[in-house]
């Protein structure tokens, strides 16, 4: 069984999110900050009259956002809409095989939000789980 | 009609439509039995459902048809034209009875059913009963729609509103095209109508909320060994679907509390001279655009003395202050975190968490909870919730550079820091403000939210419940807006200071503040934030908003007539002949311009309310809200003057300012009567009806009211479309 993925980059690392989980890829022009939240929560943005909470995935893995463009994948987790901000979300691929397991060698930060790795044909990409990203974003300081 | 029955009605109607063609084919050719299975399945299903729902008449009909149809199916008998007609008559009767179930119409006599059944059984002498079709009321037609579709529709309407706003902005740059502006106005009112209709489509009866209660009451009372009879009324009152969902938990909590804490054990009830079985009534009713759900028990009520002790134990208040509070004020402590009246913790309740959460949830909806305690005789809890959607009116305020929304229901008044009557002083680490003899704690919004460069200019006086007044210092106060509140993401909610998020018509997303959460975050103890007002004055004062008019003249207006203050670009004003209109939120409002408008930039604009008509009143600068004694206002038919800080200030009257031709209106003359009553009650009524009011001599005598020209009809004034 083949899987479709949306490809992006986080802190130089190629990452993939299952296309089925991604509502759309959006360019964020403006965000409203939310006081008192963890630093990975950038703020709120509006897309087609819906309000999304913008999460910076680089901050979740303990790095800094490194792209001048504000591009994000919009996902729904537990009924809430989020925009997962990543650098260069610019490709979608079909991987013929299920993701291969990953181990602790990728580091705790990455392991916390990844479910496996896939071969994109131009190198490996870590498969990120939106649920795990949201879970980590809520507790990063 | 309960849930199951209405489901049965909808299902039966759908199946009837589906077998329609089979019936027609069979009627045309009784020997054709190919689709007999469909018809058989229909009557079989109806029979089964009716047995379940105890609808004996329909069940008997379906049973008779099923018996005959089964003989055709297995080939032991053959249908002829007469028997087909008889079966179709039965199916028609089932359809009719089903519709009558829904419309609550009067059923035809039951023996007419017997005749139909006899006819199908082959009794040739059976007379076909004639039913006058005209007497059967037409049911309102219904379709079932997935909730998701309604939500999609609502989102599309919101998108439509955004597009309209975009269009309005574009049109503004091409000024003077009155045809286009008129079309835009028409579009706006159609969009508003559409939004109302979609909102109506989202309404659900509170039945859905009530349906869980009988089981809950039975289980809870059983567990506690109490005997409770539940009476529910008004379950047909309708409420937005989302509100129904949001009210579920608070309602369940209150009902559980009533059974656990309120209602006594049967033996105690008998000792107290009550019947062993207690009565718990849950009533829903609609008043205007509010729905009230009243949960009333005949138990022991709140024991005020014990609650006072508990509140002191929980450090919510100190003993000295507690002694000065009224019983009703003490009763409010059931909403304080950590206070419970239960003697022991049970599996049901009594852990002291809950009522504070319940109240926070209800207030987030823009609703309120009220208590009516009858010590020894019971407690009534009133849940009030707005009817329409989760649209609530909010006051937008700023801290740092950011806008936040406060539910209007919690805002008592707004005062400017630095105004003569507002005295803010430091008290230890905190600050307090003394306002007309009342000392309130001040919480700075900027400080609580760690906002940069926050410089408070106004205090918003917040009343989060009876007696709990405090002041929130904000950098500026923007305007009142109607917004749709959505739940915030878990990270946002975890801060404890935000109750939800919203997308206003203009600008980006805005966060809705949770006033109780702010107070908790600011760590003000319950003792401090309680109002220290000791005396309750009879209301003999009037609130006035003072401002400098465009012509520089210092004026004032009654605060009651002010609907809101907005800063509006001067580009939005346009002059047509003698009238001026302002384009606001996608519609036009009449504007009264007294003096020259600035040539560019924003101008503060007071929105005045005259009856239900809004007028925009641009001014040079809004000063302050002041309170003066009613005796300090002098008025006659030509206007009013207020005495503020020893100086006379003209009072702008919304009615006087109403930009319609006064001379065209028929005149109503009132002679005699209490001038205060005439000014405050009679005059608005008469002018709202389109008459002009003249008074000749006032006094204690009963007033005489004369209409100058009996034939003249009032000039109908159109309400500015919103």
Boltz contact constraints between the chains, C-beta under 6 A:
constraints:
  - contact:
      token1: [A, 30]
      token2: [B, 508]
      max_distance: 6.0
  - contact:
      token1: [A, 32]
      token2: [B, 508]
      max_distance: 6.0
  - contact:
      token1: [A, 32]
      token2: [B, 509]
      max_distance: 6.0
  - contact:
      token1: [A, 34]
      token2: [B, 492]
      max_distance: 6.0
  - contact:
      token1: [A, 35]
      token2: [B, 449]
      max_distance: 6.0
  - contact:
      token1: [A, 36]
      token2: [B, 495]
      max_distance: 6.0
  - contact:
      token1: [A, 37]
      token2: [B, 491]
      max_distance: 6.0
  - contact:
      token1: [A, 41]
      token2: [B, 491]
      max_distance: 6.0
  - contact:
      token1: [A, 44]
      token2: [B, 509]
      max_distance: 6.0
  - contact:
      token1: [A, 46]
      token2: [B, 503]
      max_distance: 6.0
  - contact:
      token1: [A, 46]
      token2: [B, 508]
      max_distance: 6.0
  - contact:
      token1: [A, 46]
      token2: [B, 509]
      max_distance: 6.0
  - contact:
      token1: [A, 48]
      token2: [B, 159]
      max_distance: 6.0
  - contact:
      token1: [A, 49]
      token2: [B, 158]
      max_distance: 6.0
  - contact:
      token1: [A, 49]
      token2: [B, 159]
      max_distance: 6.0
  - contact:
      token1: [A, 49]
      token2: [B, 162]
      max_distance: 6.0
  - contact:
      token1: [A, 51]
      token2: [B, 501]
      max_distance: 6.0
  - contact:
      token1: [A, 51]
      token2: [B, 503]
      max_distance: 6.0
  - contact:
      token1: [A, 51]
      token2: [B, 509]
      max_distance: 6.0
  - contact:
      token1: [A, 53]
      token2: [B, 489]
      max_distance: 6.0
  - contact:
      token1: [A, 80]
      token2: [B, 489]
      max_distance: 6.0
  - contact:
      token1: [A, 138]
      token2: [B, 491]
      max_distance: 6.0
